């Protein structure tokens, strides 16, 4: 039984659990629940600036050696992968999206590796590098472009053209 007298606290019995608690405890719990819901509205977290696949475009006349690093699961390096390619002058190379399944056989979930590092060695032995997060990338994206120019820079650019799919091998891995 609960009384209306503020100074008197009488226990309330819960018939389902056979437990008792005071009316003051109930008032406190109700108050804190209301405070939690009024604190701040939910904000959707920002999407990560991941690059899943890319083109490295050699805008120079000389061949370049390109090393690209894919990272798998955060905090583990056993799923990381490094691709090493020589790109002739005034051509490009496509680095496709890489998938992996870390928890086989318990889970058949596939994860996507993210591109985290690009290193280019030019013909004059000058080394250029860009690292994650890449400039101008604001959300997860595929087919991003990195242009290596004569001024000694790697420019991070959004996809600028419709891609000729017939130009690339492994068309089942290529994504439009």
N, C-alpha and C positions, 0 to 999 in steps of 0.2 A: 504494500500500500504506500502511495506517495502522498505527502501532505503539501499544502500550499504555503506553508510557513517556510520562509527562506532559511531560517536558522536551523531548521530540523531536516536532517538528511536521513531518509529511511531507505533500506535496501529494496531493490526490485528483483523479483525472482524470474528467471527465464525458464518457462516450463519445458522447453526443448532440450536444454543442456543441464538443467538443475543447478545452474550457477546463479549467483546473486551479484549485483553491482549497484552502486549508489547512483542516484539520479544526477549528482554532480558530475560523475564520470561520463554519463551519457551526454550531458550538456557540453562538456569539454570536447568529446569526440565529434559531436555534431558541428561545433564551432570550427574545429580544425579542418574538417572535410570541406566546409563551405569556403574557408580561406584558401585552401589549395586550388579549388576550381576557379576562384576569382583572380589568382595571381597574375598569369600572363596567358594570352591566347597561344595556341599551338602554331608554330612556324615550321613550314616544310624545310628540311635541311637542303642546302645547296648541293646540286649534283657535282660529283668529282670531275676535274678536268682531265679525264683519261683519254689517251690516244690508243686505239686498238690496232689499227693498221695504218700504213702511210706510204707515201712515195718520197724517195730522196731523189731530187732532180739536180743533176750536175749541169750547171749553166756555164761551166768553163770549157775550154778546148782540150784540157788535159784530163787523163783518167784520175779518179780518186779512189782511195781505199776507205770503205765505210764499215764501221763497226756499230751495230745496233743492239741494244740490250732490252730484252723483254723480262719483266718481273712477274712472277707467279703470285703465290699467297704471301701477304705481308708477314714479315718476321721469319720467313723461311726462304732459304736460297736453293733448295733442292728442285724447285720448279722453274727457276730462272733459266733463261736461254740467251745465248749470244749468237748473232748472225754476222758473218764477215763476208763482204762482197766488194769486188772491184767494179766501179761504174765508169764506163768509157765517157769521154768528153761529149757534151751536148746530148746526153741521154738520161734516162731515169731508171730507177729500180723500184719495184713494188714489194713491200714487206707485208705479207698477209697477216690477218688475225690468227693468233695461236690459242688453241683451247687445251685444257688439261682437266683431268679428273683426279683430284687428290685423295679422295676418301674411298676408293674402291676396296673391297666389294661392298662395304656398308652403305655407301651412297653412290648413286649414279649421276650426281649433279656435276655439270660441266662449269668450269670457271674460265674466264678470259684473261689472258696475260695482258699487261699494259706496257707500252713502250716508255722507258724511263731515261734512256741515255742514247745519244747519237754522237759518234766521234768520226771525224773525217780527216784523213791525211792526204794533203794535196801533193802534187808532183814535186814541189819545192820543199817537201818535208814539213811544211807548216801544218800544225794540228788545230782543228776547230772542234768545239764541243758545244752541245746544248743538253740541258738536263730538265727532267720533270720538276715542276710544272712548266709546260711550254708556253711561250708568249702567244696571246690571242686565243688560247683554248679555254673555253668557259664551261664546257659540259662534255660528257663522254661522246666520242666521235670516231668514225672510221674514215679511212682514205685521206687523212691529213697530208699536207705537203710541206716538205723541208727543201728549200732551194739553196744550193751552194753556189755563191756568186764569185766573180773575179776579185771583188774588193776584200775577200777573206772573211765572209760572214755566212752563217747558216740562218736563213730567214724562215720563220714559222708562219705558214700561210694556210688559210682555209682552202678546201677543194675549190678549184676555179674553173673546171671544165668537165664536160661529159666525157667519160672514160671509154676508150675503145677496148671493149672486153676481149675481142679476138686477139689483141696484141700480147696477152699474158697467158702463161702456162697455168695449169691447175685451175681451170675455170670454176670448178665446184668450190674452191676455197676463196674465190674472188667475190667481193660484195659490192653491189651497186647501191 
